Amino acid sequence: MKLNFFVLALLIASFSSISAQSEPSVSNLGAQFDDCKAVVTFNLTNVASDNPVDLVLLYSPDGGTTWLPCGSVEGDITKQTSGSKTITWDNSADKVRYGYVLFMVDIPPVPEPSCTDAFMQMVYVRGGTFQMGCTDGVPGWGCFRANELPVHEVDLSSFCIGKYEVTQKQWFDIMGSLPDVTFCESEDYIQPQPNPGDDVPIYNVSWDEVQVFISKLNFEYPGMNYRLPTEAEWEYAARGGKYHSSFVYSGSDDVEDVAWYLNNSIFINYMPRTVGGKADNALGILDMSGNVYEYCSDWYSSTYYNTISETQTNPTGPSYSLTSERVMRGGSFASGEEGVTVSYREGVIPSKTSCEVGFRLVCDPPISN
């Protein structure tokens, strides 16, 4: 017997990011479903033939809280002018096979600026407001860590962040040597791996050593202003930025999709893996859950969130740490599933090194946005 899976649309919503009546707008949005494909139709108005627009089809699996781009689409998408439009979405490609979804057609006002530069691939993260801290937690665990609570509102400016963690090759290109990884400190026994590979994230470097790397990098690439992300920037990017993902992990509620962590590492290769080996999040960023912890610029305080009483704008964390630690995020290949969530946070002594800890960088966006 053949089983067909359908996506059911409880409500169809339309949206234009340009709201004036004389500007492009979307109306009469509807959807039909055929096997594992959704056919979305709508009218596009107020778009002149000499000024076409690109369209983005989004879906929400949770009643409008989270909006995600439909990954596999075809039809009337790029360089569109006024008229009746059709976009077909292969929902099976996004692993959406059952339940209720909402649709939204977005008309981006401008293309996102490009952050790619000669040294490393960067992703543009448009600024916005989000809820920081543990909002859901791992099923069966919930939000049980006091240092991830209470949830609070944060407003961030735009920035660029590394698509991948900084690699062994990138570290060598700037520093001229690699750290000794034949033995490094970890919570568990780590297999010696003297030649990790060019595209494995750098590890066994301290927070202090990373500052030296950044200083040399900025000398080689003046004007980029590379630095570690703030803790708020890190979590915002991990959650998908403007898409405000409610996923427990960076890009999915299924830890296996997006993370190298304890259960899929301990019996195979109990070490950091080549970057980009798992699925990305809504912004196209990879490995923000698992693989290696990532340093942040903030001082660490387990009670810092308790001191926040109003919306923070571009926060940089507490002014000091009672334990003299810096923040690290994301968990590692040696972490359990509860330790690789987007809200999980720990502290690390700046001079300490570990096989489980690396970093990624941020820099200023190419334009003020």
C-alpha positions as a Python dict, from the first residue, in 0.01 Angstrom:
ca = {
    (1, 'M'): (0, 0, 0),
    (2, 'K'): (139, 342, -101),
    (3, 'L'): (130, 608, 170),
    (4, 'N'): (114, 974, 72),
    (5, 'F'): (206, 1249, 318),
    (6, 'F'): (34, 1586, 292),
    (7, 'V'): (101, 1925, 446),
    (8, 'L'): (-227, 2084, 559),
    (9, 'A'): (-261, 2462, 552),
    (10, 'L'): (-467, 2576, 849),
    (11, 'L'): (-425, 2941, 753),
    (12, 'I'): (-256, 3117, 465),
    (13, 'A'): (-93, 3450, 544),
    (14, 'S'): (60, 3709, 314),
    (15, 'F'): (311, 3981, 389),
    (16, 'S'): (503, 4253, 210),
    (17, 'S'): (802, 4409, 380),
    (18, 'I'): (710, 4733, 197),
    (19, 'S'): (376, 4850, 328),
    (20, 'A'): (287, 5166, 130),
    (21, 'Q'): (-5, 5126, -113),
    (22, 'S'): (203, 5245, -410),
    (23, 'E'): (476, 4993, -337),
    (24, 'P'): (488, 4620, -422),
    (25, 'S'): (230, 4411, -239),
    (26, 'V'): (99, 4053, -223),
    (27, 'S'): (-269, 3953, -205),
    (28, 'N'): (-505, 3657, -255),
    (29, 'L'): (-255, 3403, -129),
    (30, 'G'): (-373, 3043, -154),
    (31, 'A'): (-229, 2692, -158),
    (32, 'Q'): (-305, 2345, -290),
    (33, 'F'): (-119, 2028, -208),
    (34, 'D'): (-26, 1749, -448),
    (35, 'D'): (159, 1454, -294),
    (36, 'C'): (476, 1604, -141),
    (37, 'K'): (453, 1943, -314),
    (38, 'A'): (270, 2261, -222),
    (39, 'V'): (152, 2492, -501),
    (40, 'V'): (119, 2847, -369),
    (41, 'T'): (-63, 3109, -579),
    (42, 'F'): (-100, 3482, -523),
    (43, 'N'): (-126, 3822, -693),
    (44, 'L'): (166, 4062, -706),
    (45, 'T'): (80, 4428, -767),
    (46, 'N'): (251, 4767, -800),
    (47, 'V'): (569, 4628, -957),
    (48, 'A'): (683, 4807, -1273),
    (49, 'S'): (840, 4614, -1560),
    (50, 'D'): (1160, 4820, -1530),
    (51, 'N'): (1196, 4751, -1156),
    (52, 'P'): (1127, 4380, -1092),
    (53, 'V'): (1149, 4228, -744),
    (54, 'D'): (1263, 3895, -604),
    (55, 'L'): (1022, 3694, -390),
    (56, 'V'): (1084, 3466, -92),
    (57, 'L'): (838, 3194, 12),
    (58, 'L'): (843, 3127, 387),
    (59, 'Y'): (660, 2870, 594),
    (60, 'S'): (578, 2848, 964),
    (61, 'P'): (541, 2507, 1132),
    (62, 'D'): (429, 2656, 1465),
    (63, 'G'): (143, 2896, 1398),
    (64, 'G'): (349, 3199, 1302),
    (65, 'T'): (611, 3208, 1578),
    (66, 'T'): (893, 3086, 1354),
    (67, 'W'): (927, 3165, 984),
    (68, 'L'): (1166, 2959, 772),
    (69, 'P'): (1255, 2988, 404),
    (70, 'C'): (1113, 2710, 185),
    (71, 'G'): (1428, 2532, 76),
    (72, 'S'): (1335, 2370, -257),
    (73, 'V'): (1116, 2599, -469),
    (74, 'E'): (1054, 2670, -835),
    (75, 'G'): (832, 2907, -1030),
    (76, 'D'): (782, 3282, -1011),
    (77, 'I'): (1065, 3379, -778),
    (78, 'T'): (1327, 3609, -931),
    (79, 'K'): (1279, 3935, -1124),
    (80, 'Q'): (901, 3939, -1097),
    (81, 'T'): (660, 4212, -1210),
    (82, 'S'): (286, 4261, -1142),
    (83, 'G'): (54, 3972, -1218),
    (84, 'S'): (-65, 3628, -1104),
    (85, 'K'): (217, 3418, -957),
    (86, 'T'): (277, 3054, -871),
    (87, 'I'): (553, 2905, -655),
    (88, 'T'): (586, 2528, -606),
    (89, 'W'): (754, 2401, -290),
    (90, 'D'): (888, 2048, -252),
    (91, 'N'): (813, 2031, 120),
    (92, 'S'): (972, 1686, 152),
    (93, 'A'): (1312, 1846, 87),
    (94, 'D'): (1266, 2046, 409),
    (95, 'K'): (1149, 1731, 593),
    (96, 'V'): (801, 1877, 638),
    (97, 'R'): (564, 1587, 583),
    (98, 'Y'): (265, 1637, 810),
    (99, 'G'): (85, 1887, 1029),
    (100, 'Y'): (-38, 2243, 975),
    (101, 'V'): (172, 2519, 819),
    (102, 'L'): (129, 2887, 738),
    (103, 'F'): (274, 3050, 428),
    (104, 'M'): (410, 3399, 378),
    (105, 'V'): (544, 3565, 64),
    (106, 'D'): (811, 3818, 150),
    (107, 'I'): (933, 4098, -76),
    (108, 'P'): (1278, 4186, 58),
    (109, 'P'): (1333, 4562, 35),
    (110, 'V'): (1700, 4523, -61),
    (111, 'P'): (1937, 4230, -113),
    (112, 'E'): (2137, 4134, 193),
    (113, 'P'): (2490, 4277, 179),
    (114, 'S'): (2768, 4033, 104),
    (115, 'C'): (3017, 3966, 383),
    (116, 'T'): (3250, 3729, 198),
    (117, 'D'): (3613, 3835, 205),
    (118, 'A'): (3946, 3691, 99),
    (119, 'F'): (4033, 3525, 430),
    (120, 'M'): (3716, 3345, 538),
    (121, 'Q'): (3356, 3308, 430),
    (122, 'M'): (3126, 3533, 631),
    (123, 'V'): (2745, 3546, 657),
    (124, 'Y'): (2551, 3870, 690),
    (125, 'V'): (2322, 3877, 996),
    (126, 'R'): (2064, 4153, 978),
    (127, 'G'): (2007, 4312, 1316),
    (128, 'G'): (1686, 4270, 1510),
    (129, 'T'): (1522, 4194, 1842),
    (130, 'F'): (1501, 3846, 1994),
    (131, 'Q'): (1435, 3660, 2318),
    (132, 'M'): (1765, 3543, 2467),
    (133, 'G'): (1791, 3248, 2705),
    (134, 'C'): (1627, 2909, 2731),
    (135, 'T'): (1285, 2935, 2567),
    (136, 'D'): (1203, 2565, 2525),
    (137, 'G'): (1483, 2330, 2623),
    (138, 'V'): (1549, 1971, 2525),
    (139, 'P'): (1239, 1748, 2545),
    (140, 'G'): (1250, 1569, 2876),
    (141, 'W'): (1494, 1823, 3020),
    (142, 'G'): (1322, 2158, 2974),
    (143, 'C'): (1484, 2478, 3094),
    (144, 'F'): (1655, 2348, 3405),
    (145, 'R'): (1978, 2553, 3409),
    (146, 'A'): (1952, 2869, 3615),
    (147, 'N'): (2230, 3038, 3416),
    (148, 'E'): (2008, 3035, 3103),
    (149, 'L'): (1721, 3215, 3278),
    (150, 'P'): (1530, 3437, 3287),
    (151, 'V'): (1461, 3489, 2918),
    (152, 'H'): (1513, 3854, 2825),
    (153, 'E'): (1484, 4079, 2520),
    (154, 'V'): (1791, 4186, 2326),
    (155, 'D'): (1819, 4428, 2033),
    (156, 'L'): (2122, 4391, 1805),
    (157, 'S'): (2275, 4583, 1516),
    (158, 'S'): (2372, 4400, 1197),
    (159, 'F'): (2701, 4211, 1183),
    (160, 'C'): (2888, 3948, 983),
    (161, 'I'): (2977, 3607, 1129),
    (162, 'G'): (3188, 3317, 1009),
    (163, 'K'): (2995, 3056, 813),
    (164, 'Y'): (3228, 2800, 970),
    (165, 'E'): (3447, 2775, 1277),
    (166, 'V'): (3804, 2895, 1222),
    (167, 'T'): (4002, 2603, 1079),
    (168, 'Q'): (4348, 2456, 1130),
    (169, 'K'): (4464, 2599, 796),
    (170, 'Q'): (4336, 2947, 872),
    (171, 'W'): (4514, 2945, 1208),
    (172, 'F'): (4838, 2827, 1046),
    (173, 'D'): (4817, 3088, 770),
    (174, 'I'): (4815, 3367, 1029),
    (175, 'M'): (5018, 3222, 1317),
    (176, 'G'): (5272, 3015, 1121),
    (177, 'S'): (5236, 2706, 1343),
    (178, 'L'): (4972, 2480, 1496),
    (179, 'P'): (4914, 2394, 1862),
    (180, 'D'): (5029, 2058, 1993),
    (181, 'V'): (4722, 1837, 1995),
    (182, 'T'): (4884, 1504, 2080),
    (183, 'F'): (4750, 1566, 2429),
    (184, 'C'): (4495, 1819, 2534),
    (185, 'E'): (4271, 1863, 2833),
    (186, 'S'): (3907, 1758, 2810),
    (187, 'E'): (3623, 1636, 3025),
    (188, 'D'): (3678, 1287, 2885),
    (189, 'Y'): (3960, 1086, 2737),
    (190, 'I'): (4046, 1219, 2390),
    (191, 'Q'): (4220, 1017, 2121),
    (192, 'P'): (4551, 1172, 2012),
    (193, 'Q'): (4525, 1315, 1660),
    (194, 'P'): (4856, 1479, 1556),
    (195, 'N'): (4732, 1573, 1205),
    (196, 'P'): (4367, 1680, 1232),
    (197, 'G'): (4337, 1813, 872),
    (198, 'D'): (4316, 2159, 717),
    (199, 'D'): (3939, 2192, 744),
    (200, 'V'): (3898, 2069, 1101),
    (201, 'P'): (3832, 2356, 1343),
    (202, 'I'): (4133, 2481, 1534),
    (203, 'Y'): (4129, 2366, 1896),
    (204, 'N'): (4358, 2343, 2197),
    (205, 'V'): (4408, 2719, 2178),
    (206, 'S'): (4320, 2946, 2469),
    (207, 'W'): (4099, 3255, 2468),
    (208, 'D'): (4414, 3461, 2527),
    (209, 'E'): (4590, 3303, 2228),
    (210, 'V'): (4287, 3380, 2012),
    (211, 'Q'): (4332, 3749, 2093),
    (212, 'V'): (4684, 3731, 1948),
    (213, 'F'): (4546, 3559, 1636),
    (214, 'I'): (4282, 3832, 1595),
    (215, 'S'): (4540, 4108, 1633),
    (216, 'K'): (4759, 3956, 1362),
    (217, 'L'): (4459, 3891, 1139),
    (218, 'N'): (4345, 4253, 1161),
    (219, 'F'): (4698, 4365, 1073),
    (220, 'E'): (4687, 4147, 761),
    (221, 'Y'): (4333, 4257, 671),
    (222, 'P'): (4296, 4619, 786),
    (223, 'G'): (3945, 4759, 803),
    (224, 'M'): (3770, 4427, 866),
    (225, 'N'): (3769, 4465, 1248),
    (226, 'Y'): (3761, 4093, 1319),
    (227, 'R'): (3673, 3998, 1677),
    (228, 'L'): (3500, 3732, 1882),
    (229, 'P'): (3120, 3755, 1888),
    (230, 'T'): (2944, 3884, 2193),
    (231, 'E'): (2737, 3620, 2366),
    (232, 'A'): (2418, 3788, 2240),
    (233, 'E'): (2545, 3798, 1880),
    (234, 'W'): (2639, 3432, 1902),
    (235, 'E'): (2294, 3322, 2023),
    (236, 'Y'): (2108, 3544, 1776),
    (237, 'A'): (2305, 3396, 1485),
    (238, 'A'): (2262, 3041, 1620),
    (239, 'R'): (1884, 3093, 1635),
    (240, 'G'): (1874, 3204, 1271),
    (241, 'G'): (1884, 3580, 1316),
    (242, 'K'): (1581, 3759, 1173),
    (243, 'Y'): (1399, 3426, 1124),
    (244, 'H'): (1377, 3396, 1506),
    (245, 'S'): (1391, 3017, 1503),
    (246, 'S'): (1236, 2834, 1796),
    (247, 'F'): (1453, 2529, 1730),
    (248, 'V'): (1628, 2381, 2032),
    (249, 'Y'): (1949, 2334, 1830),
    (250, 'S'): (2098, 2562, 1566),
    (251, 'G'): (1883, 2478, 1264),
    (252, 'S'): (1671, 2187, 1387),
    (253, 'D'): (1492, 2021, 1675),
    (254, 'D'): (1671, 1699, 1576),
    (255, 'V'): (2022, 1710, 1718),
    (256, 'E'): (2145, 1448, 1468),
    (257, 'D'): (2070, 1683, 1178),
    (258, 'V'): (2295, 1967, 1288),
    (259, 'A'): (2546, 1857, 1553),
    (260, 'W'): (2849, 1641, 1618),
    (261, 'Y'): (2792, 1552, 1983),
    (262, 'L'): (2852, 1269, 2227),
    (263, 'N'): (2613, 1008, 2085),
    (264, 'N'): (2739, 1026, 1726),
    (265, 'S'): (3108, 1078, 1809),
    (266, 'I'): (3213, 857, 2098),
    (267, 'F'): (3224, 527, 1911),
    (268, 'I'): (3345, 657, 1573),
    (269, 'N'): (3585, 949, 1588),
    (270, 'Y'): (3591, 1110, 1929),
    (271, 'M'): (3747, 1434, 1807),
    (272, 'P'): (3642, 1755, 1629),
    (273, 'R'): (3518, 1691, 1275),
    (274, 'T'): (3568, 1871, 945),
    (275, 'V'): (3359, 2187, 942),
    (276, 'G'): (3032, 2186, 751),
    (277, 'G'): (2957, 1816, 791),
    (278, 'K'): (2606, 1870, 927),
    (279, 'A'): (2308, 2077, 810),
    (280, 'D'): (2312, 2456, 831),
    (281, 'N'): (2066, 2685, 1006),
    (282, 'A'): (1827, 2937, 848),
    (283, 'L'): (2111, 3181, 785),
    (284, 'G'): (2337, 2920, 626),
    (285, 'I'): (2571, 2898, 928),
    (286, 'L'): (2707, 2557, 1028),
    (287, 'D'): (2834, 2380, 1342),
    (288, 'M'): (2692, 2625, 1594),
    (289, 'S'): (2563, 2322, 1783),
    (290, 'G'): (2839, 2078, 1872),
    (291, 'N'): (3176, 1997, 1710),
    (292, 'V'): (3374, 2243, 1928),
    (293, 'Y'): (3272, 2499, 2187),
    (294, 'E'): (3313, 2857, 2063),
    (295, 'Y'): (3462, 3143, 2260),
    (296, 'C'): (3269, 3467, 2304),
    (297, 'S'): (3408, 3805, 2405),
    (298, 'D'): (3197, 3845, 2724),
    (299, 'W'): (3301, 3782, 3079),
    (300, 'Y'): (3103, 3488, 3220),
    (301, 'S'): (2863, 3513, 3511),
    (302, 'S'): (2619, 3238, 3599),
    (303, 'T'): (2378, 3497, 3746),
    (304, 'Y'): (2416, 3768, 3482),
    (305, 'Y'): (2068, 3718, 3332),
    (306, 'N'): (1913, 3786, 3674),
    (307, 'T'): (2051, 4142, 3664),
    (308, 'I'): (1868, 4232, 3340),
    (309, 'S'): (1540, 4418, 3382),
    (310, 'E'): (1481, 4582, 3042),
    (311, 'T'): (1561, 4540, 2673),
    (312, 'Q'): (1936, 4542, 2612),
    (313, 'T'): (2086, 4703, 2302),
    (314, 'N'): (2410, 4545, 2175),
    (315, 'P'): (2503, 4406, 2519),
    (316, 'T'): (2863, 4308, 2589),
    (317, 'G'): (2803, 4115, 2912),
    (318, 'P'): (2904, 4187, 3271),
    (319, 'S'): (3198, 4415, 3346),
    (320, 'Y'): (3385, 4138, 3530),
    (321, 'S'): (3366, 3772, 3628),
    (322, 'L'): (3388, 3650, 3985),
    (323, 'T'): (3540, 3331, 3850),
    (324, 'S'): (3767, 3512, 3598),
    (325, 'E'): (3607, 3320, 3311),
    (326, 'R'): (3502, 3408, 2958),
    (327, 'V'): (3187, 3275, 2788),
    (328, 'M'): (3192, 2973, 2560),
    (329, 'R'): (2890, 2849, 2365),
    (330, 'G'): (2753, 2568, 2152),
    (331, 'G'): (2890, 2256, 2318),
    (332, 'S'): (3123, 2005, 2155),
    (333, 'F'): (3158, 1653, 2016),
    (334, 'A'): (3189, 1538, 2379),
    (335, 'S'): (2868, 1710, 2499),
    (336, 'G'): (2535, 1543, 2557),
    (337, 'E'): (2230, 1659, 2362),
    (338, 'E'): (2134, 1898, 2641),
    (339, 'G'): (2476, 2067, 2609),
    (340, 'V'): (2458, 2167, 2241),
    (341, 'T'): (2143, 2381, 2248),
    (342, 'V'): (2132, 2743, 2128),
    (343, 'S'): (2099, 2872, 2486),
    (344, 'Y'): (2358, 2650, 2661),
    (345, 'R'): (2636, 2857, 2818),
    (346, 'E'): (2950, 2791, 3017),
    (347, 'G'): (3260, 2973, 3137),
    (348, 'V'): (3626, 2901, 3063),
    (349, 'I'): (3950, 3033, 3213),
    (350, 'P'): (4107, 3253, 2939),
    (351, 'S'): (4448, 3084, 2967),
    (352, 'K'): (4310, 2727, 2951),
    (353, 'T'): (4320, 2511, 2639),
    (354, 'S'): (4105, 2211, 2548),
    (355, 'C'): (4045, 1967, 2264),
    (356, 'E'): (3680, 2067, 2284),
    (357, 'V'): (3710, 2443, 2238),
    (358, 'G'): (3761, 2652, 1923),
    (359, 'F'): (3605, 2972, 1792),
    (360, 'R'): (3448, 3160, 1503),
    (361, 'L'): (3479, 3529, 1425),
    (362, 'V'): (3255, 3824, 1353),
    (363, 'C'): (3334, 4150, 1176),
    (364, 'D'): (3163, 4475, 1086),
    (365, 'P'): (2906, 4464, 805),
    (366, 'P'): (3007, 4622, 473),
    (367, 'I'): (2739, 4889, 505),
    (368, 'S'): (2558, 5053, 796),
    (369, 'N'): (2228, 4867, 833),
}
